[in-house]
């Protein structure tokens, strides 16, 4: 676990990098741990997926698409 002393707290760039990476940092004074700085856990919300089936129904209606047949027919030309 990385540690910093009181004087090194002025260099916040390294401390911020550790905390963004999710690492707990020990704060020391004269080689004694006086505190632990624990990074905040971000709450991740699950991604909301669009309703693809409803979207396709709106665009194409009840038509049956013959994409595979068209692809086979097109590739047969080459």
Buried (B, 14 or more C-beta within 10 A) or exposed (E): EEBBEEEEEEEEEEBEEBBEEEBEBBBBEEEEEEEEBEBEEEEEEEEEEEEEEEEEEEEEEEEEEEEEEEEEEEEEEE
